[in-house]
Amino acid sequence: MARQKAHSLINAPAPAPAAPPTATLILDAGAHTLKAGFSTAGTCHIIPNCLARSDRDRRTYIAADLASCRDFGELAVRRPVERGYIVDWSGEKAVWEHVFAAGGVLGGVVAAETTLVLTEQPGAPAGTARMSDEMVFEEFGFAGYYRALGPALNAYAPSPFLPSTAPPPPPGTPLECLLVVDAGHSHTTVTPLYHGRPLHPACRRLDIGGKLLTNHLKQLLSARTFDVHKEVWLVNEIKEDACFVSQHFARDLERTWKHNGSPRTKVDDGGDSIVQDYILPDYETITRGFTRPHDPTLTARNRLGLGLATTSTPATAPKEHILTLGNERFVPPELLFTPSDIGIPSAGLTGTVLQSLAALPASLRPAFLANIVVVGGTALLPGLVERLRAELRARVEEGTEVRVARAGDAVGNCWLGGARMARDGGGLGRVVVTRGEYFEHGEGWVRRRFAGKGVR
Amino acid sequence: MATGPLRFRTPHIEELPTTGSRQAPGFAWVAVSGAQDDPAKNWGTSNRKRARASLGGPTDQQREALSARQQREVERKIRDLNSDNSKNAAELPIPKKEGGAGASTVARAGKTPNTKKILGSGKTFAHYLDDEEAEIARTGRRDVDVEAPTGAQRPSKTPLARRKTREESSMSGSPAPITPVAPPALPRISQALSFGETTTLDAEEEGDDAVPPLPSSAEMEALLNAPPLTYSQARSAPPTPGAPPPRRFCETCGYWGRVKCMKCGAMTCSVSCKEEHDQSKCLKMYA
């Protein structure tokens, strides 16, 4: 058996006569979602990067199958990407094979004719990088491969500071100075890029991401309303629907004070009330929850704030389960800016950006301060960009220009940059490693190439 | 020297007269150590609990024990927050696809020995991080910096003149930023730009605060070619000691914390929230 395997490796396509790859596939493998698409496509497909098992349905869903799931209650989710790095390759292989399958969203991927551009997060341990390289070439058999630093690809996407009427720069030209704040599921990284190349001494990472915010919201809800410890998917949806970043934390906390347990009899001032009702899905009639302005009459009888409501025709109307959200709406996202609230010894998002800038030479700082782009799933929280801008302006000296913007498509911006870079064949050709080179030089050589050390 | 009939036998006590003794009165002034007897607080109680509570709070030892427990609670909470529900979900079995039985088992296990090892390993991210830190502690950053991976232990036979200097890699895992590669002295750049004219040299050095000139291309190259930071080095540093102390919130309702529980150190905002805390949350921590 071993001899057969050895033979097959020796007879493996030493691919001298192989045809050049016809297509380039860009895969942005994140902890929450996988962004996949060919470089010729305009947008990417966003696929949940997990395997999920629903005990009620008694089915295990891989990746995009999750869209057909009807019951997300008590979903057990297995995520192959841990802290931003692909650690569980058997799970990831199942996801990739599902995505590459002939009937999948991409319309079938033939690895032997495709070049793969895979992203990885900064600060990867050598073991995970080696695993990725070996899996891509030996298991999947891609014809060419480039492992890019995730935030660096954002430099090739169009800048959000230019007006949309301006013509986009030709593909393959990176922006000159860019500070990328990637607020993702596992963590938030701050990476300054110069012509698309990262300035490593100034990269910083804050270990707070969407996952921590969801878990914190889960604990708050479990302590105050009812136990949602197993309902991670539901709490994630609640976070996406109802949470926001407050601009004045102290003022909003005053507005949502419960006045010692007495039911909220008055709706707070200003008209834009913070307190909202969240109608929970029951997975029969309502598949996805939604928010509604708070209606105290529905929950007045129940101290927990968990109400049942019927609409005007009581006989046939479905009962709604209501969750009242007060300061739970803005307290978890506040952790991004003040991690010390929970005891994490870190500086907060503004502090991390300032630390990154402090590690750059003083003359470069204004250039980067004027070009801050926020990407990632957690960047979709309303109010995050405004809060970051206000805090940075307050802490930077007067007169410097501070421009912070969220990329047009925050989740897919990294993929878009990768696709635009790949469309410029010459630029990509310089950095890609082909299968022949991998089998000839070995894995260590490939890793050093990707780190920029080797000579072409 | 009590006299009078006692039922039990007492030892014989006799006060011997000494030269200096006078007939002492029935009481004596005794020096009292300050913190102990504040009569306003104590009322001379023999109730230990009251005495303990009134004696100026917990001792240093008690305070340290309390804060160690609180610290462990905080760390446990942070670990829970970082969990991915992986306890029950990590062993989620991958469903079998329909297809050729022989082909699928080969594909499941991996095509080459390397991939077999990868697909079969159950290592988590923490393992890889530890591996990398052990590697760094043993030698320099092996994978990226060193050109020849073999023979790192043998002493080099290359004569000194022909040896390339090995890049120094930082061995500490501290999150503080490593010193930037760009040289710190900006006046030197302005010297280079001013083409050696002495008068403009002085002007440039004093005009440093106006607009510092952009770093030269050599410095930019040095910055760009700097080695990537390891996972621990890139972590955001704790806030400066001058920052305001961490804010505490009520455990029950989330408002500002004003009242601290004596037993477990948790904050609540008001009396009603504190009652709630005492009933359900405090005992769990205490026990």
Chai-1 contact restraints between the chains, C-beta under 6 A:
chainA,res_idxA,chainB,res_idxB,connection_type,confidence,min_distance_angstrom,max_distance_angstrom,comment,restraint_id
A,L9,B,T112,contact,1.0,0.0,6.0,A-B,restraint_1
A,L51,B,L92,contact,1.0,0.0,6.0,A-B,restraint_2
A,R53,B,L92,contact,1.0,0.0,6.0,A-B,restraint_3
A,T60,B,P95,contact,1.0,0.0,6.0,A-B,restraint_4
A,A76,B,N88,contact,1.0,0.0,6.0,A-B,restraint_5
A,A76,B,A89,contact,1.0,0.0,6.0,A-B,restraint_6
A,V77,B,A89,contact,1.0,0.0,6.0,A-B,restraint_7
A,R78,B,A89,contact,1.0,0.0,6.0,A-B,restraint_8
A,R78,B,L92,contact,1.0,0.0,6.0,A-B,restraint_9
A,R79,B,D84,contact,1.0,0.0,6.0,A-B,restraint_10
A,E82,B,F125,contact,1.0,0.0,6.0,A-B,restraint_11
A,R83,B,F125,contact,1.0,0.0,6.0,A-B,restraint_12
A,V87,B,F125,contact,1.0,0.0,6.0,A-B,restraint_13
A,W89,B,I118,contact,1.0,0.0,6.0,A-B,restraint_14
A,W89,B,L119,contact,1.0,0.0,6.0,A-B,restraint_15
A,S90,B,L119,contact,1.0,0.0,6.0,A-B,restraint_16
A,A94,B,I94,contact,1.0,0.0,6.0,A-B,restraint_17
A,G123,B,Y231,contact,1.0,0.0,6.0,A-B,restraint_18
A,G123,B,A234,contact,1.0,0.0,6.0,A-B,restraint_19
A,P125,B,Y128,contact,1.0,0.0,6.0,A-B,restraint_20
A,P125,B,L129,contact,1.0,0.0,6.0,A-B,restraint_21
A,P125,B,E132,contact,1.0,0.0,6.0,A-B,restraint_22
A,A126,B,E132,contact,1.0,0.0,6.0,A-B,restraint_23
A,A126,B,D143,contact,1.0,0.0,6.0,A-B,restraint_24
A,G127,B,Y128,contact,1.0,0.0,6.0,A-B,restraint_25
A,G127,B,D131,contact,1.0,0.0,6.0,A-B,restraint_26
A,T128,B,Y128,contact,1.0,0.0,6.0,A-B,restraint_27
A,M131,B,I118,contact,1.0,0.0,6.0,A-B,restraint_28
A,E134,B,N114,contact,1.0,0.0,6.0,A-B,restraint_29
A,E138,B,T112,contact,1.0,0.0,6.0,A-B,restraint_30
A,E138,B,N114,contact,1.0,0.0,6.0,A-B,restraint_31
A,E138,B,T115,contact,1.0,0.0,6.0,A-B,restraint_32
A,E139,B,K111,contact,1.0,0.0,6.0,A-B,restraint_33
A,E139,B,T115,contact,1.0,0.0,6.0,A-B,restraint_34
A,R197,B,L224,contact,1.0,0.0,6.0,A-B,restraint_35
A,L199,B,L223,contact,1.0,0.0,6.0,A-B,restraint_36
A,H200,B,A226,contact,1.0,0.0,6.0,A-B,restraint_37
A,H200,B,P228,contact,1.0,0.0,6.0,A-B,restraint_38
A,H200,B,L229,contact,1.0,0.0,6.0,A-B,restraint_39
A,P201,B,P180,contact,1.0,0.0,6.0,A-B,restraint_40
A,P201,B,V181,contact,1.0,0.0,6.0,A-B,restraint_41
A,P201,B,A226,contact,1.0,0.0,6.0,A-B,restraint_42
A,C203,B,L229,contact,1.0,0.0,6.0,A-B,restraint_43
A,C203,B,A234,contact,1.0,0.0,6.0,A-B,restraint_44
A,R204,B,A234,contact,1.0,0.0,6.0,A-B,restraint_45
A,R204,B,S236,contact,1.0,0.0,6.0,A-B,restraint_46
A,R205,B,A234,contact,1.0,0.0,6.0,A-B,restraint_47
A,R205,B,R235,contact,1.0,0.0,6.0,A-B,restraint_48
A,L206,B,S236,contact,1.0,0.0,6.0,A-B,restraint_49
A,L212,B,L81,contact,1.0,0.0,6.0,A-B,restraint_50
A,N215,B,L81,contact,1.0,0.0,6.0,A-B,restraint_51
A,H216,B,L81,contact,1.0,0.0,6.0,A-B,restraint_52
A,V232,B,N85,contact,1.0,0.0,6.0,A-B,restraint_53
A,W257,B,Y255,contact,1.0,0.0,6.0,A-B,restraint_54
A,K258,B,C253,contact,1.0,0.0,6.0,A-B,restraint_55
A,N260,B,S270,contact,1.0,0.0,6.0,A-B,restraint_56
A,N260,B,S272,contact,1.0,0.0,6.0,A-B,restraint_57
A,G261,B,S272,contact,1.0,0.0,6.0,A-B,restraint_58
A,N327,B,G254,contact,1.0,0.0,6.0,A-B,restraint_59
A,V331,B,G254,contact,1.0,0.0,6.0,A-B,restraint_60
A,S340,B,P246,contact,1.0,0.0,6.0,A-B,restraint_61
A,D341,B,R247,contact,1.0,0.0,6.0,A-B,restraint_62
A,G343,B,V74,contact,1.0,0.0,6.0,A-B,restraint_63
A,I344,B,I78,contact,1.0,0.0,6.0,A-B,restraint_64
A,P345,B,P238,contact,1.0,0.0,6.0,A-B,restraint_65
A,S346,B,S236,contact,1.0,0.0,6.0,A-B,restraint_66
A,A347,B,S236,contact,1.0,0.0,6.0,A-B,restraint_67
A,A347,B,P239,contact,1.0,0.0,6.0,A-B,restraint_68
A,G351,B,P239,contact,1.0,0.0,6.0,A-B,restraint_69
A,T352,B,S236,contact,1.0,0.0,6.0,A-B,restraint_70
A,A359,B,P177,contact,1.0,0.0,6.0,A-B,restraint_71
A,A359,B,P180,contact,1.0,0.0,6.0,A-B,restraint_72
A,P361,B,A182,contact,1.0,0.0,6.0,A-B,restraint_73
A,P361,B,P215,contact,1.0,0.0,6.0,A-B,restraint_74
A,A362,B,P212,contact,1.0,0.0,6.0,A-B,restraint_75
A,S363,B,P212,contact,1.0,0.0,6.0,A-B,restraint_76
A,S363,B,L214,contact,1.0,0.0,6.0,A-B,restraint_77
A,R447,B,D143,contact,1.0,0.0,6.0,A-B,restraint_78
A,A451,B,V144,contact,1.0,0.0,6.0,A-B,restraint_79
